[in-house]
Amino acid sequence: MGFRIAMAGLDGGRLNIGACSLGDAQAALDMALAYSAERKAFGKEIGQFQAIQFKLADMATELEAARLMLYSAAAKLDAKTGDASKACAMAKRFSTDTGFNVANEALQIHGGYGYLAEYGVEKIVRDLRVHQILEGTNEIMRVIIARQLTA
Ligand SMILES: Cc1cc2nc3c(=O)[nH]c(=O)nc-3n(C[C@H](O)[C@H](O)[C@H](O)COP(=O)(O)OP(=O)(O)OC[C@H]3O[C@@H](n4cnc5c(N)ncnc54)[C@H](O)[C@@H]3O)c2cc1C
């Protein structure tokens, strides 16, 4: 019984890690937007290249999807629905994978400067990498989701 109570406590922790990922990824997207409006290559701001615009559009879209999934899981946890643990595992897996991918794309948009500590993006990438491991790895999130799907 105690083990079950302890495990249930992890649901909220997983939402917390997911939310941290999304907040940091939003910061990385904001930095990429600012940098792409300022950095010039081939005579114009890199934000005017469609390849960069498409990256930014995908980053914003995926962040929004992850945010909505996280809010939905949080609402299920508050309401103590039967599928709340599965929803929290899905939200943790998706938010942390999305957060890392968005931050990694933000680093790419910064080019070589993204790799340097003074720009701050590389720290966000490093910080978000561990969220795919913390509070149960994303493989274990898949184990939880699959177990509930096949129960
Ligand atoms: C910076 C940091 C801070 C941490 N803070 C805390 C903390 O405050 N409190 C706390 O309790 N813990 C904390 N941890 C520990 C963290 O929760 C564990 O590292 C994490 O749960 C993974 O466990 P493990 O490292 O033992 O990996 P392992 O269990 O050894 O897993 C190794 C690899 O095998 C995979 N794997 C394992 N089992 C399966 C399976 N059944 N199916 C598929 N793949 C599997 C894993 O996904 C992983 O890729 C922290 C870890 C880090 C890195």
PDBQT file of the ligand as one rigid body, heavy atoms in Angstrom, charges set to zero:
ROOT
HETATM    1  C1  LIG A 201      20.892  15.222 -12.148  1.00  0.00    +0.000 C 
HETATM    2  C2  LIG A 201      20.094  14.096 -11.520  1.00  0.00    +0.000 A 
HETATM    3  C3  LIG A 201      19.324  14.344 -10.395  1.00  0.00    +0.000 A 
HETATM    4  C4  LIG A 201      18.583  13.313  -9.803  1.00  0.00    +0.000 A 
HETATM    5  N1  LIG A 201      17.820  13.623  -8.697  1.00  0.00    +0.000 NA
HETATM    6  C5  LIG A 201      17.166  12.617  -8.084  1.00  0.00    +0.000 A 
HETATM    7  C6  LIG A 201      16.416  12.879  -6.891  1.00  0.00    +0.000 A 
HETATM    8  O1  LIG A 201      16.343  14.008  -6.416  1.00  0.00    +0.000 OA
HETATM    9  N2  LIG A 201      15.781  11.846  -6.287  1.00  0.00    +0.000 N 
HETATM   10  C7  LIG A 201      15.826  10.587  -6.789  1.00  0.00    +0.000 A 
HETATM   11  O2  LIG A 201      15.230   9.676  -6.197  1.00  0.00    +0.000 OA
HETATM   12  N3  LIG A 201      16.528  10.312  -7.912  1.00  0.00    +0.000 NA
HETATM   13  C8  LIG A 201      17.186  11.288  -8.577  1.00  0.00    +0.000 A 
HETATM   14  N4  LIG A 201      17.892  11.028  -9.706  1.00  0.00    +0.000 N 
HETATM   15  C9  LIG A 201      17.926   9.646 -10.193  1.00  0.00    +0.000 C 
HETATM   16  C10 LIG A 201      17.039   9.452 -11.415  1.00  0.00    +0.000 C 
HETATM   17  O3  LIG A 201      15.671   9.422 -11.059  1.00  0.00    +0.000 OA
HETATM   18  C11 LIG A 201      17.492   8.144 -12.086  1.00  0.00    +0.000 C 
HETATM   19  O4  LIG A 201      18.785   8.382 -12.647  1.00  0.00    +0.000 OA
HETATM   20  C12 LIG A 201      16.519   7.707 -13.168  1.00  0.00    +0.000 C 
HETATM   21  O5  LIG A 201      15.279   7.321 -12.631  1.00  0.00    +0.000 OA
HETATM   22  C13 LIG A 201      17.084   6.520 -13.978  1.00  0.00    +0.000 C 
HETATM   23  O6  LIG A 201      17.503   5.492 -13.143  1.00  0.00    +0.000 OA
HETATM   24  P1  LIG A 201      18.997   4.917 -13.311  1.00  0.00    +0.000 P 
HETATM   25  O7  LIG A 201      19.947   6.057 -13.423  1.00  0.00    +0.000 OA
HETATM   26  O8  LIG A 201      19.192   3.936 -12.222  1.00  0.00    +0.000 OA
HETATM   27  O9  LIG A 201      18.968   4.216 -14.729  1.00  0.00    +0.000 OA
HETATM   28  P2  LIG A 201      18.778   2.664 -15.015  1.00  0.00    +0.000 P 
HETATM   29  O10 LIG A 201      17.533   2.193 -14.318  1.00  0.00    +0.000 OA
HETATM   30  O11 LIG A 201      20.057   1.966 -14.728  1.00  0.00    +0.000 OA
HETATM   31  O12 LIG A 201      18.520   2.684 -16.571  1.00  0.00    +0.000 OA
HETATM   32  C14 LIG A 201      19.575   2.677 -17.542  1.00  0.00    +0.000 C 
HETATM   33  C15 LIG A 201      18.941   2.701 -18.941  1.00  0.00    +0.000 C 
HETATM   34  O13 LIG A 201      18.135   1.519 -19.118  1.00  0.00    +0.000 OA
HETATM   35  C16 LIG A 201      16.817   1.884 -19.446  1.00  0.00    +0.000 C 
HETATM   36  N5  LIG A 201      15.865   0.950 -18.825  1.00  0.00    +0.000 N 
HETATM   37  C17 LIG A 201      15.861   0.502 -17.532  1.00  0.00    +0.000 A 
HETATM   38  N6  LIG A 201      14.831  -0.325 -17.336  1.00  0.00    +0.000 NA
HETATM   39  C18 LIG A 201      14.164  -0.419 -18.525  1.00  0.00    +0.000 A 
HETATM   40  C19 LIG A 201      13.018  -1.130 -18.969  1.00  0.00    +0.000 A 
HETATM   41  N7  LIG A 201      12.276  -1.902 -18.143  1.00  0.00    +0.000 N 
HETATM   42  N8  LIG A 201      12.616  -0.980 -20.253  1.00  0.00    +0.000 NA
HETATM   43  C20 LIG A 201      13.317  -0.192 -21.091  1.00  0.00    +0.000 A 
HETATM   44  N9  LIG A 201      14.433   0.501 -20.747  1.00  0.00    +0.000 NA
HETATM   45  C21 LIG A 201      14.832   0.402 -19.473  1.00  0.00    +0.000 A 
HETATM   46  C22 LIG A 201      16.628   3.296 -18.868  1.00  0.00    +0.000 C 
HETATM   47  O14 LIG A 201      15.580   3.981 -19.544  1.00  0.00    +0.000 OA
HETATM   48  C23 LIG A 201      18.007   3.897 -19.158  1.00  0.00    +0.000 C 
HETATM   49  O15 LIG A 201      18.077   4.321 -20.490  1.00  0.00    +0.000 OA
HETATM   50  C24 LIG A 201      18.621  12.011 -10.352  1.00  0.00    +0.000 A 
HETATM   51  C25 LIG A 201      19.379  11.776 -11.501  1.00  0.00    +0.000 A 
HETATM   52  C26 LIG A 201      20.108  12.794 -12.089  1.00  0.00    +0.000 A 
HETATM   53  C27 LIG A 201      20.911  12.498 -13.336  1.00  0.00    +0.000 C 
ENDROOT
TORSDOF 0
